[in-house]
Amino acid sequence: MRIWVDADACPGPVRDILLRAVQRVKVPAIFVANKRLALPRLAYISTVQVGAGQDAADRHIAASAEPGDLAVTQDIPLAALLVPKGVVVMDPRGELFTPENIDERLSLRNFMQELRDGGVNTGGPSGFSPQDRQRFAATLDRELTRLVKPQG
């Protein structure tokens, strides 16, 4: 089991929660970005710097993640590729993307993109709040507890 982090737009508090969790559960985490990442040198933490092309990090994660892995991304099209593969996918606010909700989330995302492309100002996401941080930490803890099976 590995944790894949779409690190290009990962909020700092989420990164910090992930670093602590990875050390606690001793599961490898791979932070993927198209820029150099300044992460502490810790066991179980690695980085992959992909090319500067659009969606390069997403393509790398989609090609590398396997069933039973966990991915953290706010990119809904990436989540839509991972969920059918059996990857547990959550966003930085602690929402799980599931087989039951991913098609609806992708349709809504595409509709909003069409509106923006047509010149409609749809606003952006709200700022990352302490509640978002708590929800992410709780969801991550629950999913790691479920995914990391005791050895024996």
N, C-alpha and C positions, 0 to 999 in steps of 0.2 A: 504494500500500500504506500502510495506517495501523495503528497499534497502539491498541486500545481497552482501557482499564483500568477495571474495576469498582472504583472507588477507595474506596467506603464502608468496606470491611473489608480493604483492602490493607495488609499489614504494611510498616512503615517501611523495613526492609532491601530489600524487593522494589521499593518506590518508588525508592529510591536507585539500585539496579541498573538499573532502567528509565531513569531520567534520564541516567545515564552512557551506556547503550547507544544511546539515541536521539540523543545528541550525536555519538556515534561513527559511526553508520550514516546519520544525517541523514534519518530517517523520522519523520513526524508522529506524535505520541502524544497521545491525548485522554483525560484523566482525568475520569471521570463520577462524580458523587456527589450526594447530596441535601443536602449541607452545603457551606459555603465551604471550599475547599482552599487551604492555604498552601504553594504550590510556588514554587521559584525562577523568576524570569523568564528563560527560556532559549529559544533558537530551537527550533522544532519541538515545543514543549510548549504545550498548551492545556488548559483545563478547561471543563467544562459542569456547571452546577449545575441539577439537575432539581428538580421539586416534591417535597414531603415524603411523597407517597403511597408505599405499599408497592410495592416492585419498580419504582419510577419509573426508576432508573438502568438496571436490566436492560432495561426496555422501550425506552429510548432507544438503548442499545447494539444490541439486537436489530433495531431499525428502521434503524439507521445503518450497521452493519457490512456489508461487501461481500466477495464471494469474493476470497481472496488476502490479506485483512487478518489480523491476529493479535489475539486478545483474551486478557486475563489476568483470570480470575475464579475464585472458589471456589464460585460458585453453579452447581450442577449443572443445574437447570432452564434457566438461561440458556445454559449450554454446549450443552444438548440442542437449543436453538433455533438456535444458531450453527453447529454442526458440519455439519448438512445443507446449509447455505448455502455451504459451502466456506471457512468461516473457520477458521483454525488457532487452537485454544483450549487454553490451558494454565492450570493452577492455580498459586498462589503457592509451591507446594512443588516445582514443575517437572514435574508429571504432565501429559501430553498427553491431551486428550479426543479420541477418534478415532471414525470411523464404526463401527469394530470394537468399541469398549468403551463408548460413551456410553449405549446402552440398558441395559446391565447396571449401570452406575454410577447411572443414574436410578432403576432398579428398587430397588437397594439403598438409595439415599437415601430413596425413598418408603416403603420398609418400615421403616427406622429412624424416620422421621417418625411413622408409624402407632404404633410402639411408644412413642415419647415422648408422643404424644397420648393414649395409653392409660395413662399414668402410669409407664411403665418408665423408670428412669434408665439411659440408654445411655452416660453419660459424654460427654465432649467430645473434640475433637481435642487431640492433644498440643501442647505449646508449640512455637513456631517455633524450630528449632535451626540451628546453623551448617551442618549437613549439608543442611537444607532450603534454606538460602540458596545453598550451592554447587550443589545440584541445579537450582534455579531458574536461576541464572546460566548453567550449562552448557546447559540446554535452550533458554533464550532465545537464547544465542549460536548454537547449532546451527540453530534455526528461522529466525532473522534471516538467517544466512548462506544458507540455502536459499531464503528468500522474496525477499530483496533482490537483484534481478538487476543485474549490471553494466550501466551505460548504454553504448550504443554501437551 
